[in-house]
Amino acid sequence: MELKAELKYTKSHEWIAKDGDVATIGLTDYAQSELGDLVFVNLPEEGDEVTVGEAFGDVESVKAASDVYSPVTGTVSAVNEELLDAPESINEAPYDAWFIKVTDISEEEELLSAEEYEKFVEESEE
Amino acid sequence: MLLFEKSREGRGCAILPECDVPVVLPQEKDARKQPLHMPALSEPELSRHYTELAHKTRGVNDGFYPLGSCTMKYNPRVNEQIAALEGFNQIHPLQPQGTVQGCMEVMALAEKYLCEITGMDHMTLQPAAGAHGELTGLLLMKAYHTSKGNTHKTKILVPDSAHGTNPASAAMAGYTVVSIPSGDDGCVDIEKLKEAAGDDIAGLMLTNPNTVGLFDKNIREITQIVHDCGGLCYYDGANLNAVMGIVRPGDMGFDIVHLNLHKTFSTPHGGGGPGAGPVGCKEELAQFLPSVLVEKDGDDLHFTKPEHSIGEMKSFYGNFLVVVKALTYILTLGREGIPQASSNAVLNANYMMNQLKDLYTMAYDDICMHEFVMSLADLKKDTGISAMDIAKGLLDNNIHPPTMYFPLIVEEALMVEPTETESRETLDEAVAVFRQLHAQAAADPEGLHHAPTKTPVTRLDEVGAARHPHLRYHFED
């Protein structure tokens, strides 16, 4: 399982990168490997509101469809539309394949460090 | 090979009778700009084409078909014989009611017996299948709340083990879905349900037994919690085969029920279909049912439309011949046979589960209902053999795979539903195959990764098919 020390993580397997007041959100390497080959991505639109702990999009593999949850409350300022035509990029490079950028953040859930997330995954594997 | 690829100009066959009415051509403005592509084949070529396709398919008459949650029971031939009677299949939907009283009697009887089995007061036969029934049921729920001025009720509770169609139907009906987690026992987490239950809840969608094959022992408490906050309870009839004639959704506290006649009541699935998803409801909701309902007035039967009907869910009477087949099944089994079928379905599932649980990890080690779920997560960790690989291996042994990767709350899930119509010998053979595949997982994992090898098509590139689907045939011109 690949992790990046500079990122924060959620228990629902999203990563989040904060740059000033912009949060970039994607799916972790562990999530993509558990889901298997992704074949479809559903994303919100620019200007949509996202709410902490609620789904903002979903991904489909051959096995199943899964929601992707927002770790923050705010407004979607950018959407990575390239994912729509190339869902496989999430499997290939999960930390480059960002889903959305969020601004006007008013609320944020308790995030995990890379170390804490690794421990959380290991414990849930047992 | 497609019909178009087999086509040779000038060939043809006379399977249609000569036109015996005046020919009227469409107006110039409506005419096609280019001629229509039509395959040209002789009758033997056409006939062989479809026989060839039939050989590539697999049905319940080809062998064991334990596809969990789909209830792939045997479809008795007598159903087909009755549905083929002239009085049932040589009729027109707009024929005067006085000339189709027998068909209307079938609808009235089917409604009566299905209401008796489910504990409902009224039923529409119109919906074409399960998910269509779900939407119908939720629209009834919405009409009910609208009539009460309950516009603040915008949420539907759905357990996390539910069929994917439940949240989808709720969303289609304009509701927001609230997912209720399952407890460690696979049943609804009552505390979490209580937390979620509030004034904004329009209703709950649930199947019982649930999707892990367990009967939720708290069912009365669950429906009470929902009723206490002014919501209605919707029963997904997907798993009724475990309990028909034994316990009724109406008595569990449900207000609306859909049935899958193509599961529980032995009418064909898929290619032999179509299906039917009748929706039953309690008296208070009957005023909202779709038309048409059959009403009896002395000896005379006539169609009526409920006063505040949500409108038509399908043209005319739904898939009428499916209802004929289901009614035939009910009358064949009778009062004693219906519960016996369910008891045998439960017995068969428990027999298979107990023959396998020393090798395969069961998701819930408890007495199951009509189906059981195993988790192959350990096997995958130890051997690299996944639920998918075992499923493919079954195909090489003339067994249709169980449902895979569902419910989502069980990792590497295989969901096995043998149904009541399989003999002990069939179950024993299937158990032997499952055990042999488990041994092969350790001894020859590579071989299993390449299964199936004996089927008309071998391992498919499902990822490629989903990412780059070919959705239409491209003609050369």
Chai-1 contact restraints between the chains, C-beta under 6 A:
chainA,res_idxA,chainB,res_idxB,connection_type,confidence,min_distance_angstrom,max_distance_angstrom,comment,restraint_id
A,D37,B,V463,contact,1.0,0.0,6.0,A-B,restraint_1
A,V39,B,A466,contact,1.0,0.0,6.0,A-B,restraint_2
A,V39,B,R467,contact,1.0,0.0,6.0,A-B,restraint_3
A,V62,B,E462,contact,1.0,0.0,6.0,A-B,restraint_4
A,V62,B,V463,contact,1.0,0.0,6.0,A-B,restraint_5
A,K63,B,Y405,contact,1.0,0.0,6.0,A-B,restraint_6
A,A64,B,Y405,contact,1.0,0.0,6.0,A-B,restraint_7
A,A64,B,L408,contact,1.0,0.0,6.0,A-B,restraint_8
